[in-house]
């Protein structure tokens, strides 16, 4: 077995996920616990929560360095790490880290989130996605999308993240399908395939020439009129709305200047949503650039490597 | 007191509202009951529910005619009245009514809803708003907006309703402020004034030149980034989101071709939302045409009058 060299934490509100990795980035072991989630840690006892989860790794391999990202770096976390302003690359992100030393001597490095002060109407923020973007690659100019509850569209230019914009697509999807009158959807059976025909119908309308597709507040009502018209079956609603909101995200990102027909975009992460985004991209005449499957881990290691270079330099 | 000549019903899912009116449209008496709401009427006992609410009026004034609109004309109501297709004016709406005779000999006329078969991506529908539009006036070509949970934008041309489009603005507002992570808002204190500065900030962004304002899925995230940036107080969120979604409805209606800067629009109804829509209209360079305060009642009477003319003709 390669020698363990560091511990990487994805430490969020509801869970703590830890990976023991080798120098070359190979994952040697993992721990995944909900009891370590920030909301369950009392009285700031984060070090105890960390030791409970990964103490055995320290015992076996010594006080190896820990690299932490996620909401653990927010106001409600262990220490609040200020956002680094766009544009920012490896150097700026590494300079924005904060470190503490544990009782056993191990150093924990907390990675910063990013802020785009040029975003309208207010500065936009992200925490974690910037690390995935770094792991995807800052080597060439390109546009990236990171699907999620709060999707990000980001632009990489000259080796730095030049700017980004959040789209609350996943959250709007959940609100519509769980709580609305117009698009409440049944839960799909576990393991069932998406109803791609319904998905494509929604995405296809969002990508169409119809002027009504620019009216998102109206387009969402089509989940209801589609059923009334007998075109959508009740079981179609969830995937129809999924296609409609993801397609609308692309349409709106185009209007806001994030994409141009004929370009290639990177779809970052290995989220289950990525297959849906990959299906929509060609409707907007976009090619898809392949990327690494674990961009987050790669990004953490690149930022940590940069930090080491800086400290040694 | 003028002589009672008819009973007008606004009969919906959750309530039954009845007005006793004179020949000239004066309201002489009203009844408002939730127990008559369609969802509370068992086994189709609509006639009994009606008699319980307005039986005393029949006793006092004879078997005067009844004019009913609302969800009572839908599949879950008393009788389902088919939608009348746009374009449609008084003649088409009157021809689309359905009548039944009560045990006491009174005739109940059910008014139809309307369907726009040209709407994208599916035919759009409304039930009740067409009657308000008739009451507002079909005498000149103009664009009308009817604020609500499911707002309608409609175009009157050549004495008929030429077409319309639904915007689910009120429902999206409720979802965002009640159920979302990004814009959950506190309930305003009863009787408190709207926070107009926050409302204007949201509406102002929606009306601005910023390309990001074309990205509704992103704009809604600004309720969160505005708080993070220290620009919005937690108590501002509800009115900020209200301004943002109503402003976005205007912006999207402009993109979809319903309004042009420099025109006048009518804002139909006496909904509490109307003051908010009136505040947004000038941001889009629109004048506001005054209209009657009770367009619904006026519309019912015009359609009933047309029906009488037709039957006599």
Interface residues (C-beta under 8 A of the other chain):
Chain A: X119 X120 X121 X122 X123 X124 X125 X149 X150 X165 X166 X167 X168 X169 X171 X172 X175 X176 X178 X179 X180 X181 X182 X201 X205 X208 X210 X211 X212 X213 X214 X215 X216 X217 X218 X219 X220 X221 X222 X225 X226 X228 X229 X231 X245 X248 X249 X252 X253 X255 X256 X257
Chain B: X119 X120 X121 X122 X123 X124 X125 X149 X150 X165 X166 X167 X168 X169 X171 X172 X175 X176 X178 X179 X180 X181 X182 X201 X205 X208 X210 X211 X212 X213 X214 X215 X216 X217 X218 X219 X220 X221 X222 X225 X226 X228 X229 X231 X245 X248 X249 X252 X253 X255 X256 X257
